[in-house]
Amino acid sequence: MKKFLILVFGLSLVLAACGGGGNDQESGTNGGTDQAENTASAEDLIKQNCTSCHGQNLEGASGPSLQKVGSKYSKDEIKDIILNGKGAMPKGLLNDSEADVVAEWLAGQK
């Protein structure tokens, strides 16, 4: 019986240590990983949709450099350009939520 109680207590400690930090969808937090996930998502979306014109490092190619785009445009202005196009850039390359994630990330490029 004593061994059983020790086993149960040990398992409860292990399970308690593994819990927590999960998604809390009601409050919109998940232990601080939203920003990391958004950054990964933004970078993935940029690699899939933007680098063919703006360069692998966003240094510019057939499209302008985006390396310091955040010092020129606000997040809302960047999102508007993504959604509606500008110059040779076509509109509609990303949907609204994708454009929001990418615009937020690009606005930080200063």
GROMACS elastic network, one bead per residue, 0.5 to 0.9 nm:
[ bonds ]
;  ai    aj funct       b0    kb
    1     4     6  0.50634   500
    1     5     6  0.63635   500
    1     6     6  0.87289   500
    2     5     6  0.52322   500
    2     6     6  0.63021   500
    2     7     6  0.86410   500
    3     6     6  0.50824   500
    3     7     6  0.61031   500
    3     8     6  0.86397   500
    4     7     6  0.50225   500
    4     8     6  0.61706   500
    4     9     6  0.85584   500
    5     8     6  0.50679   500
    5     9     6  0.60229   500
    5    10     6  0.84305   500
    6     9     6  0.50933   500
    6    10     6  0.59833   500
    6    11     6  0.85121   500
    7    10     6  0.50973   500
    7    11     6  0.61014   500
    7    12     6  0.85539   500
    8    11     6  0.51691   500
    8    12     6  0.61367   500
    8    13     6  0.87014   500
    9    12     6  0.51503   500
    9    13     6  0.63475   500
    9    14     6  0.87904   500
   10    13     6  0.51853   500
   10    14     6  0.63341   500
   10    15     6  0.87038   500
   11    14     6  0.50554   500
   11    15     6  0.60859   500
   11    16     6  0.84394   500
   12    15     6  0.51184   500
   12    16     6  0.59621   500
   12    17     6  0.85196   500
   13    16     6  0.50873   500
   13    17     6  0.61543   500
   13    18     6  0.87145   500
   14    17     6  0.51904   500
   14    18     6  0.64028   500
   14    19     6  0.89006   500
   15    18     6  0.51166   500
   15    19     6  0.63329   500
   16    19     6  0.52766   500
   16    20     6  0.79100   500
   17    20     6  0.78701   500
   19    22     6  0.75262   500
   20    23     6  0.87641   500
   20    31     6  0.83793   500
   21    24     6  0.83079   500
   21    30     6  0.60596   500
   21    32     6  0.84265   500
   22    29     6  0.86454   500
   22    30     6  0.54105   500
   22    31     6  0.65308   500
   23    26     6  0.88408   500
   23    28     6  0.78589   500
   23    29     6  0.63953   500
   23    31     6  0.72318   500
   24    27     6  0.58500   500
   24    28     6  0.59680   500
   24    29     6  0.53520   500
   24    30     6  0.53456   500
   24    31     6  0.82490   500
   25    29     6  0.65366   500
   25    30     6  0.75407   500
   26    29     6  0.79603   500
   27    30     6  0.86294   500
   28    34     6  0.88162   500
   29    32     6  0.66388   500
   29    33     6  0.80626   500
   29    34     6  0.71512   500
   30    33     6  0.60771   500
   30    34     6  0.67185   500
   31    34     6  0.79954   500
   32    35     6  0.68052   500
   32    36     6  0.78338   500
   33    36     6  0.51648   500
   33    37     6  0.60527   500
   33    38     6  0.84985   500
   34    37     6  0.50790   500
   34    38     6  0.59772   500
   34    39     6  0.84721   500
   35    38     6  0.50299   500
   35    39     6  0.60468   500
   35    40     6  0.85484   500
   36    39     6  0.50992   500
   36    40     6  0.62067   500
   36    41     6  0.85018   500
   37    40     6  0.50689   500
   37    41     6  0.59638   500
   37    42     6  0.84264   500
   38    42     6  0.58336   500
   38    43     6  0.83748   500
   38   101     6  0.64365   500
   38   102     6  0.85191   500
   38   105     6  0.81699   500
   39    42     6  0.50239   500
   39    43     6  0.60517   500
   39    44     6  0.84272   500
   39   101     6  0.79827   500
   39   102     6  0.84391   500
   39   105     6  0.67082   500
   40    43     6  0.51747   500
   40    44     6  0.60366   500
   40    45     6  0.85175   500
   41    44     6  0.50451   500
   41    45     6  0.60229   500
   41    46     6  0.84670   500
   41    98     6  0.84761   500
   41   101     6  0.74886   500
   41   102     6  0.80798   500
   42    45     6  0.50995   500
   42    46     6  0.60404   500
   42    47     6  0.85410   500
   42    98     6  0.77249   500
   42    99     6  0.88277   500
   42   101     6  0.57283   500
   42   103     6  0.83932   500
   42   104     6  0.84499   500
   42   105     6  0.64272   500
   42   106     6  0.85576   500
   43    46     6  0.50369   500
   43    47     6  0.60945   500
   43    48     6  0.85770   500
   43   102     6  0.76841   500
   43   105     6  0.82192   500
   44    47     6  0.51172   500
   44    48     6  0.61747   500
   44    49     6  0.85698   500
   45    48     6  0.51109   500
   45    49     6  0.59444   500
   45    50     6  0.76698   500
   45    94     6  0.84505   500
   45    98     6  0.75126   500
   45   101     6  0.88562   500
   45   102     6  0.71896   500
   46    49     6  0.52281   500
   46    51     6  0.63652   500
   46   102     6  0.71195   500
   47    50     6  0.59552   500
   47    51     6  0.54056   500
   47    52     6  0.80788   500
   47    56     6  0.74160   500
   48    51     6  0.71097   500
   48    52     6  0.82822   500
   49    52     6  0.71589   500
   49    53     6  0.86191   500
   49    93     6  0.70763   500
   49    94     6  0.79936   500
   50    53     6  0.59020   500
   50    54     6  0.58483   500
   50    55     6  0.76469   500
   50    56     6  0.85389   500
   50    58     6  0.81641   500
   50    63     6  0.89753   500
   50    93     6  0.89084   500
   51    57     6  0.74334   500
   51    58     6  0.64371   500
   51    60     6  0.84974   500
   51    61     6  0.85165   500
   52    55     6  0.58938   500
   52    56     6  0.72725   500
   52    61     6  0.78568   500
   52    62     6  0.82163   500
   52    63     6  0.86647   500
   53    56     6  0.87212   500
   53    58     6  0.86030   500
   53    60     6  0.70568   500
   53    61     6  0.55294   500
   53    62     6  0.50600   500
   53    64     6  0.79167   500
   53    89     6  0.89136   500
   54    57     6  0.78269   500
   54    58     6  0.50018   500
   54    59     6  0.63854   500
   54    61     6  0.50951   500
   54    62     6  0.65332   500
   54    64     6  0.59107   500
   54    65     6  0.59132   500
   54    66     6  0.69025   500
   55    59     6  0.54583   500
   55    60     6  0.50181   500
   55    61     6  0.52366   500
   55    62     6  0.81068   500
   55    63     6  0.79442   500
   55    64     6  0.87313   500
   55    65     6  0.76411   500
   55    66     6  0.88784   500
   56    59     6  0.72279   500
   56    60     6  0.83697   500
   56    61     6  0.89011   500
   57    60     6  0.79454   500
   57    65     6  0.87828   500
   57    66     6  0.86433   500
   57    67     6  0.76580   500
   58    61     6  0.81558   500
   58    64     6  0.81862   500
   58    65     6  0.54696   500
   58    66     6  0.51483   500
   58    67     6  0.55416   500
   59    64     6  0.75110   500
   59    66     6  0.64199   500
   59    67     6  0.60551   500
   60    63     6  0.55670   500
   60    66     6  0.68039   500
   60    67     6  0.82989   500
   61    64     6  0.64631   500
   61    65     6  0.73109   500
   63    66     6  0.88103   500
   63    88     6  0.80068   500
   63    89     6  0.77575   500
   65    68     6  0.75162   500
   65    69     6  0.75338   500
   66    70     6  0.81321   500
   66   106     6  0.74487   500
   66   109     6  0.76559   500
   67    70     6  0.81376   500
   67   106     6  0.80891   500
   67   109     6  0.58961   500
   67   110     6  0.70506   500
   68    71     6  0.57350   500
   68    72     6  0.72702   500
   68   106     6  0.81433   500
   68   107     6  0.83835   500
   68   108     6  0.83099   500
   69    72     6  0.52734   500
   69    73     6  0.61031   500
   69    74     6  0.85874   500
   69    78     6  0.82783   500
   69   106     6  0.65266   500
   69   107     6  0.65533   500
   69   108     6  0.82111   500
   69   109     6  0.59786   500
   69   110     6  0.63886   500
   70    73     6  0.52952   500
   70    74     6  0.62230   500
   70    75     6  0.74318   500
   70    78     6  0.82422   500
   70   103     6  0.89407   500
   70   105     6  0.87048   500
   70   106     6  0.58969   500
   70   108     6  0.54234   500
   71    74     6  0.77013   500
   71   107     6  0.74014   500
   71   108     6  0.81476   500
   71   109     6  0.71743   500
   72   107     6  0.87048   500
   72   110     6  0.82567   500
   73    76     6  0.79749   500
   73    77     6  0.57005   500
   73    78     6  0.60962   500
   73   107     6  0.69915   500
   74    77     6  0.51294   500
   74    78     6  0.61734   500
   74    79     6  0.85577   500
   74   103     6  0.84524   500
   74   104     6  0.87916   500
   74   107     6  0.59671   500
   75    78     6  0.51354   500
   75    79     6  0.61092   500
   75    80     6  0.85909   500
   75   100     6  0.80807   500
   75   103     6  0.52660   500
   75   104     6  0.55105   500
   75   105     6  0.83451   500
   75   106     6  0.74634   500
   75   107     6  0.50578   500
   75   108     6  0.84447   500
   76    79     6  0.50475   500
   76    80     6  0.61293   500
   76    81     6  0.86732   500
   76   100     6  0.83407   500
   76   103     6  0.72881   500
   76   104     6  0.84287   500
   76   107     6  0.87729   500
   77    80     6  0.50463   500
   77    81     6  0.62945   500
   77    82     6  0.86938   500
   77   103     6  0.83176   500
   78    81     6  0.51091   500
   78    82     6  0.62218   500
   78    83     6  0.86700   500
   78    99     6  0.85429   500
   78   100     6  0.88607   500
   78   102     6  0.86184   500
   78   103     6  0.53931   500
   78   104     6  0.83241   500
   78   106     6  0.76155   500
   78   107     6  0.72383   500
   79    82     6  0.50268   500
   79    83     6  0.61230   500
   79    84     6  0.84226   500
   79    96     6  0.83459   500
   79    99     6  0.56611   500
   79   100     6  0.60639   500
   79   101     6  0.88469   500
   79   102     6  0.77403   500
   79   103     6  0.50812   500
   79   104     6  0.81577   500
   80    83     6  0.51940   500
   80    84     6  0.57866   500
   80    85     6  0.75671   500
   80    99     6  0.84963   500
   80   103     6  0.87936   500
   81    84     6  0.52830   500
   81    86     6  0.58295   500
   81    89     6  0.84032   500
   81    91     6  0.77737   500
   82    85     6  0.55695   500
   82    86     6  0.80393   500
   82    89     6  0.82751   500
   82    90     6  0.83254   500
   82    91     6  0.65240   500
   82    92     6  0.71775   500
   82    93     6  0.70759   500
   82    94     6  0.70675   500
   82    99     6  0.62311   500
   82   102     6  0.86810   500
   82   103     6  0.77990   500
   83    90     6  0.85868   500
   83    91     6  0.53417   500
   83    92     6  0.52653   500
   83    93     6  0.70855   500
   83    94     6  0.67572   500
   83    95     6  0.73165   500
   83    96     6  0.71344   500
   83    99     6  0.67796   500
   84    89     6  0.86797   500
   84    90     6  0.72741   500
   84    92     6  0.65404   500
   85    88     6  0.75928   500
   85    92     6  0.74055   500
   85    93     6  0.85448   500
   86    89     6  0.51652   500
   86    90     6  0.69177   500
   86    91     6  0.76567   500
   87    90     6  0.78969   500
   90    93     6  0.70033   500
   91    94     6  0.82209   500
   92    95     6  0.66113   500
   92    96     6  0.88576   500
   93    99     6  0.85872   500
   94    97     6  0.80234   500
   94    98     6  0.56939   500
   94    99     6  0.55802   500
   95    98     6  0.53474   500
   95    99     6  0.59518   500
   95   100     6  0.85791   500
   96    99     6  0.50947   500
   96   100     6  0.61864   500
   96   101     6  0.88536   500
   97   100     6  0.50335   500
   97   101     6  0.64325   500
   97   102     6  0.87590   500
   98   101     6  0.52248   500
   98   102     6  0.62268   500
   98   103     6  0.84566   500
   99   102     6  0.51499   500
   99   103     6  0.58093   500
   99   104     6  0.83998   500
  100   103     6  0.51357   500
  100   104     6  0.60979   500
  100   105     6  0.86613   500
  101   104     6  0.52915   500
  101   105     6  0.63965   500
  101   106     6  0.87148   500
  102   105     6  0.51582   500
  102   106     6  0.60284   500
  102   107     6  0.84539   500
  103   106     6  0.50505   500
  103   107     6  0.58854   500
  103   108     6  0.86673   500
  104   107     6  0.52143   500
  104   108     6  0.67431   500
  105   108     6  0.54178   500
  105   109     6  0.70736   500
  106   109     6  0.51787   500
  106   110     6  0.84630   500
  107   110     6  0.73929   500
